[in-house]
């Protein structure tokens, strides 16, 4: 009998639905959204459909009548599902800031690692998770208007390129990892305790920049410079009356912000000391 199921994915005041048919499609959907709370009773704005045939490795991903993916890579299909779902959730959001950032739990508070794709957010957040911080998201968070706590978009770590050896993970459970030629989707709990992403107050903001052979630098940013950097990471600025400038300025004034440059993990002792001082 073909396995079928569905769930809703709420984030940033919006909601999408995911339906699946087939064991492979179920695996892709559960890895993509297994950490997302699914207790929202609203009707989804859009529904994504994943399908696999038990007698074939072919996976299909549809949004309405539009085919987003058709191929034999469960990892590629799951990654496209994650991207498409988050794009829709962000595109509709006008109730607060969606920030392109990794988020880690530090006690009851949160560490934000904002930055564009390729800045090293995912790798650094995984490295910090292996050292005791709680992985909440490697991609996005939401700061609702008139609130001071962040909602994280819970998803697996999405690594582009080698990751296990670089992070010192000797024997990852490859049965729980979905991958293709360009990306690996790895459950957050492989790197430490991964609680459901309850809202947390931001305690520290750090803009990471990884470059091979770079010298280490950890510089505190003024609120003005922090606000400029943060504006570059607001994913839904065009939906907001002032493009998010007011909320970003308030956040930059309230939360200590640093710029971090590094080329190797063994350079990060001063950064680790900064995090320990917050405990």
TILONU-297226 format. One line per 2 residues: for each residue z, y, x of N, C-alpha, C. Coordinates in steps of 0.1 Angstrom, whole numbers. Atoms other than C-alpha are relative to their C-alpha. Layout:
N
Z:Y:X:Z:Y:X:Z:Y:X | ... .
END
This chain:
279
0:-12:8:0:0:0:0:13:9 | 1:-12:-7:-9:34:13:12:9:-1 .
-11:-8:0:20:56:23:-4:14:-5 | 3:-14:4:20:90:4:13:8:-1 .
-11:-8:1:43:119:4:-3:15:0 | 3:-15:-1:47:157:3:13:7:3 .
-12:-9:-3:71:185:13:-5:14:-1 | 3:-14:0:73:222:11:5:6:14 .
-3:-6:-13:75:245:42:3:15:-3 | -3:-14:2:93:278:36:3:7:14 .
-3:-8:-12:94:306:62:-4:15:-3 | 3:-14:1:95:344:62:-2:4:-15 .
2:-4:14:98:346:24:-12:-6:-7 | 12:7:5:67:325:19:2:-15:0 .
-1:14:1:60:289:12:-14:-7:0 | 12:8:1:32:263:18:4:-14:-3 .
-3:14:3:30:227:7:-9:-8:10 | 7:9:-8:19:197:28:1:-14:-8 .
1:13:6:7:164:12:-7:-9:10 | 6:9:-9:-1:133:32:-3:-14:-7 .
4:13:5:-18:99:26:-3:-8:12 | 2:9:-12:-16:71:52:11:2:10 .
-11:0:-10:9:62:79:-2:10:11 | 2:-10:-11:-8:83:106:2:14:-5 .
-2:-14:6:-9:114:83:15:3:-2 | -15:-1:2:28:108:75:6:4:14 .
-5:-2:-13:36:107:112:-3:14:5 | 4:-13:-4:17:139:119:8:11:-8 .
-7:-10:8:34:158:90:15:0:3 | -14:1:-3:69:145:98:3:6:13 .
-3:-6:-13:66:155:134:-2:15:-1 | 2:-14:1:52:189:125:11:7:-7 .
-9:-7:8:77:198:99:13:-7:-3 | -12:8:2:105:172:101:13:8:1 .
-12:-8:-2:130:199:112:1:12:-10 | 0:-12:9:122:224:84:7:-4:-13 .
-6:2:13:145:226:54:-10:0:-11 | 11:2:11:126:214:23:7:1:-13 .
-7:0:13:150:224:-5:-4:12:-8 | 5:-11:7:129:253:-18:-7:-5:-13 .
6:5:13:119:248:-55:-11:9:-5 | 11:-8:4:92:275:-56:-13:-8:2 .
14:6:-2:55:265:-60:-6:6:12 | 6:-5:-12:36:268:-27:-12:8:-3 .
12:-8:1:9:294:-23:-12:-7:4 | 12:7:-4:-14:270:-6:5:-14:4 .
-3:14:-3:-14:232:0:-9:-6:10 | 8:7:-10:-26:214:31:1:-15:-2 .
0:14:2:-36:178:28:-5:-8:12 | 3:9:-12:-36:152:56:-3:-14:-5 .
3:14:4:-52:118:52:-4:-9:11 | 5:10:-9:-57:87:72:-2:-13:-8 .
3:13:6:-71:53:63:7:-11:9 | -7:10:-7:-49:23:73:-10:-9:9 .
10:9:-7:-81:5:85:-8:8:10 | 8:-9:-8:-94:35:105:9:10:7 .
-8:-10:-6:-80:59:131:-4:15:-4 | 5:-14:4:-98:89:114:10:7:-7 .
-9:-9:6:-76:118:104:-8:12:-6 | 6:-12:6:-87:146:80:11:9:-4 .
-10:-11:4:-69:179:74:-8:10:-9 | 6:-9:9:-79:200:44:9:11:-5 .
-7:-10:7:-68:233:30:-9:4:-12 | 9:-1:12:-82:234:-6:-12:-9:3 .
12:8:-2:-118:223:-2:-5:2:14 | 5:-3:-14:-121:235:34:6:-10:10 .
-4:10:-10:-120:208:61:4:7:13 | -5:-7:-13:-99:221:91:-2:-10:11 .
1:9:-11:-101:189:111:-5:-14:-5 | 4:14:3:-118:155:111:-2:-7:13 .
1:6:-13:-113:133:141:11:-11:1 | -8:12:-3:-93:105:157:13:3:7 .
-12:-4:-7:-65:125:173:11:5:-10 | -11:-4:9:-32:126:153:6:13:6 .
-6:-11:-6:-19:151:178:-8:13:-3 | 8:-12:3:-48:175:174:1:4:-15 .
-1:-3:14:-46:173:136:13:6:-3 | -14:-5:3:-8:179:136:1:14:6 .
0:-13:-6:-13:209:160:-7:10:-9 | 8:-9:8:-40:224:138:8:3:-13 .
-9:-2:12:-17:219:107:11:10:3 | -10:-10:-3:11:238:124:-6:14:1 .
6:-13:-2:-12:266:134:-4:6:-13 | 5:-5:13:-28:269:100:11:4:-9 .
-11:-3:9:5:268:81:7:12:4 | -7:-12:-5:22:294:103:-9:12:-2 .
9:-12:3:-9:317:101:1:4:-14 | 0:-4:15:-8:316:63:14:6:-3 .
-13:-5:3:30:322:62:2:14:5 | -2:-14:-6:28:352:86:-10:10:-7 .
10:-9:5:-4:366:70:5:6:-14 | -5:-5:13:14:370:36:13:7:1 .
-13:-6:-1:47:383:49:1:15:1 | -2:-15:-1:57:419:42:14:4:-3 .
-14:-2:4:95:415:37:9:2:13 | -8:-1:-12:105:419:74:-9:-3:12 .
7:3:-12:95:413:110:-2:-14:3 | 3:13:-6:78:381:122:-3:3:15 .
1:-3:-15:83:381:160:-5:-13:6 | 5:11:-7:62:358:182:10:-3:12 .
-10:2:-10:91:344:202:6:-14:-1 | -9:12:0:110:312:212:14:5:-3 .
-13:-3:3:145:311:199:9:-12:3 | -10:11:-4:175:292:213:14:5:-5 .
-13:-3:4:210:290:199:10:1:12 | -11:-2:-10:239:303:221:12:1:-8 .
-11:-1:9:269:294:201:-4:3:-14 | 5:-4:13:266:312:168:-11:11:1 .
10:-10:-2:241:337:183:-13:-6:4 | 14:4:-4:205:336:194:-5:7:12 .
8:-5:-11:185:341:226:-14:1:-5 | 14:-1:4:150:354:219:-8:1:13 .
10:0:-11:121:348:244:-13:4:-6 | 13:-5:6:93:370:230:-11:0:10 .
11:-1:-9:58:370:244:-12:-6:-5 | 13:6:4:21:361:240:-1:-14:4 .
3:13:-4:7:327:243:-3:0:15 | 2:1:-15:7:317:280:10:6:8 .
-11:-7:-8:38:337:290:10:-10:5 | -10:10:-4:59:305:294:11:-2:-9 .
-12:1:10:81:307:263:4:-15:-2 | -3:14:3:78:270:255:6:-7:11 .
-5:8:-12:84:256:290:14:5:3 | -14:-6:-4:114:280:296:10:-4:-11 .
-9:4:10:129:272:262:4:-15:1 | -3:14:-2:126:235:269:10:-2:11 .
-8:1:-12:142:239:303:15:5:-4 | -13:-5:5:171:259:287:7:-10:-9 .
-5:10:9:175:233:260:6:-12:8 | -5:11:-8:180:206:287:13:4:7 .
-12:-5:-6:209:228:299:10:5:-10 | -10:-2:10:228:230:267:-3:10:-11 .
3:-9:11:212:257:246:-7:-8:-12 | 5:8:11:201:246:211:-14:5:-3 .
13:-4:3:163:246:206:-3:2:-15 | 2:-3:14:155:264:173:-15:2:-3 .
15:-2:2:118:274:177:-6:3:14 | 7:-5:-12:93:278:205:-12:10:-4 .
12:-7:5:70:300:184:3:13:-8 | -1:-12:9:83:325:158:14:0:-6 .
-12:-2:7:113:340:141:-3:12:-10 | 1:-10:11:118:363:110:13:8:-1 .
-12:-9:2:141:393:107:-3:7:-14 | 2:-5:13:143:401:70:5:15:-1 .
-4:-14:2:145:438:59:15:0:-4 | -14:-3:4:181:451:57:10:-12:4 .
-9:11:-5:195:419:74:0:0:16 | -1:-1:-15:206:414:110:0:-14:6 .
1:14:-5:202:376:113:-14:-5:0 | 13:5:-2:171:358:124:-2:-14:-6 .
4:13:5:154:329:107:-11:-6:10 | 9:6:-9:136:305:131:-10:-9:-7 .
10:9:5:103:287:124:2:-13:8 | -3:13:-7:114:251:133:-13:-8:1 .
12:8:-3:86:231:149:3:-8:13 | -2:6:-13:83:206:178:-5:9:11 .
5:-7:-12:77:219:213:-15:-3:1 | 15:2:-2:39:224:218:-4:4:14 .
3:-2:-14:31:220:254:-15:0:3 | 14:0:-4:-3:229:268:-1:-3:15 .
0:4:-13:-7:209:299:12:-9:3 | -11:9:-4:17:187:319:14:7:-3 .
-13:-6:4:54:191:309:11:-9:5 | -11:9:-3:75:160:315:5:1:15 .
-3:0:-14:74:160:353:6:14:4 | -5:-14:-3:78:198:355:14:3:-4 .
-13:-2:5:109:197:334:10:-11:5 | -9:11:-4:124:166:351:3:-10:-10 .
-2:10:10:121:144:321:-6:-13:5 | 5:12:-8:118:110:338:-8:-9:-9 .
6:11:8:110:87:309:-1:5:-15 | 0:-4:14:101:105:276:-5:-11:-9 .
3:10:10:98:84:245:-14:3:-6 | 13:-4:4:60:85:241:-4:-5:-14 .
3:4:14:62:67:208:3:12:-10 | -4:-11:9:76:100:194:-8:13:4 .
8:-11:-5:51:123:212:-14:-2:-5 | 14:0:4:17:132:197:-7:9:9 .
7:-9:-10:-9:145:221:-15:-3:-1 | 14:1:-2:-45:151:227:-3:6:14 .
4:-5:-13:-65:165:257:6:13:3 | -5:-14:-3:-50:200:253:14:3:-4 .
-13:-3:4:-16:198:237:8:-12:-3 | -9:11:3:15:176:234:10:6:-9 .
-10:-3:10:38:178:204:12:-9:2 | -11:7:-4:73:168:214:12:4:-9 .
-11:-3:9:103:166:190:11:8:8 | -10:-8:-7:130:192:198:12:-8:4 .
-13:7:-3:158:167:198:-2:-9:13 | 1:7:-13:143:150:229:6:9:12 .
-5:-9:-10:156:180:248:15:4:-2 | -14:-3:3:191:182:233:2:1:-15 .
-3:-2:15:208:189:200:-9:10:-6 | 10:-9:7:183:204:176:4:1:-14 .
-5:-2:14:202:216:145:-11:7:-8 | 8:-8:9:184:229:115:1:14:2 .
1:-13:-5:174:264:122:7:10:-10 | -7:-10:8:202:284:104:-1:14:6 .
2:-13:-5:200:321:106:11:4:10 | -9:-4:-10:216:336:137:-3:15:4 .
1:-14:-5:223:371:151:-6:0:14 | 5:-1:-14:202:380:182:11:6:9 .
-10:-5:-10:225:384:212:-6:5:12 | 7:-3:-12:200:387:240:-15:-2:-2 .
15:2:0:162:393:243:-5:0:14 | 5:2:-13:144:382:274:-15:-2:-1 .
15:2:-1:106:387:280:-3:-8:12 | 3:8:-12:96:358:302:-15:1:5 .
13:0:-5:66:358:325:0:-10:12 | 1:10:-10:58:327:345:-14:1:7 .
12:-1:-8:33:329:374:2:-9:12 | -3:9:-12:29:302:401:2:9:13 .
-3:-6:-13:44:314:434:5:15:-2 | -5:-13:3:58:346:417:14:1:6 .
-13:-3:-5:89:362:432:9:2:-13 | -9:-2:12:120:362:409:3:14:-2 .
-4:-14:3:128:394:391:6:-1:-14 | -7:0:13:153:400:363:4:15:-2 .
-2:-15:2:153:437:351:4:3:-14 | -4:-5:13:171:453:323:-9:11:-5 .
9:-10:5:149:473:300:8:10:-9 | -6:-10:9:158:506:283:-4:-3:-14 .
4:2:14:157:506:245:-14:4:-3 | 13:-5:2:125:526:246:-11:-10:5 .
9:10:-5:107:501:269:1:-13:-8 | -2:12:7:122:472:250:-8:1:-14 .
7:-2:13:108:486:217:-15:-1:2 | 14:1:-3:73:490:232:-4:-15:2 .
4:14:-2:73:454:244:2:-8:-13 | -2:7:13:87:441:211:-12:2:-10 .
11:-3:10:60:459:191:-13:-9:3 | 11:8:-3:34:438:210:1:-14:-5 .
-3:14:5:50:406:196:2:-1:-15 | -1:0:15:52:416:159:-13:-6:-6 .
12:7:5:28:392:142:-5:5:-13 | 4:-5:13:27:409:108:1:15:-1 .
-2:-15:0:28:446:118:-9:6:-11 | 10:-7:9:-3:454:96:5:-1:-15 .
-5:1:13:17:443:65:11:9:-3 | -12:-8:2:46:467:70:-3:15:-1 .
3:-15:2:47:504:59:-1:8:13 | 1:-8:-12:54:517:94:-3:-9:12 .
4:10:-10:40:486:112:12:-6:7 | -12:6:-6:76:476:119:7:8:10 .
-5:-9:-10:84:505:142:15:2:-2 | -14:-3:3:117:513:125:9:-12:3 .
-8:12:-3:131:477:126:0:-3:14 | 1:3:-14:119:472:161:8:9:8 .
-8:-10:-8:135:504:174:15:-3:-2 | -14:3:3:168:494:157:4:-12:8 .
-3:12:-8:167:459:173:1:3:14 | 0:-3:-14:159:473:207:13:8:4 .
-12:-8:-3:189:497:205:12:-9:-1 | -12:8:2:213:470:194:2:-12:9 .
0:12:-7:204:441:216:-4:2:15 | 3:-1:-14:204:440:254:-13:-8:3 .
13:5:-3:169:433:267:-4:0:14 | 4:2:-14:155:420:300:-14:-4:1 .
13:5:-4:122:413:317:3:-11:11 | -2:10:-10:121:380:336:-13:-5:5 .
12:5:-6:95:370:361:5:-11:10 | -4:11:-9:96:336:380:-12:-9:3 .
11:10:-4:74:310:397:5:-14:1 | -5:14:-1:98:280:399:14:1:-8 .
-13:1:7:128:268:379:12:2:9 | -12:-1:-9:150:267:410:3:15:4 .
-3:-14:-2:148:305:411:9:6:-11 | -6:-6:12:166:309:378:15:0:-1 .
-14:0:0:202:307:389:6:14:-5 | -5:-13:5:208:345:383:-2:1:-15 .
2:-1:14:193:342:348:10:-9:-7 | -10:9:5:216:312:341:13:6:0 .
-13:-6:-1:245:332:352:2:11:-11 | 0:-10:11:236:360:328:3:-7:-13 .
-2:7:13:235:335:299:15:-5:0 | -14:4:0:269:321:310:9:11:-3 .
-9:-11:2:284:355:309:1:4:-14 | 0:-3:15:275:358:272:9:-10:-8 .
-7:11:7:294:326:263:14:5:-3 .
END
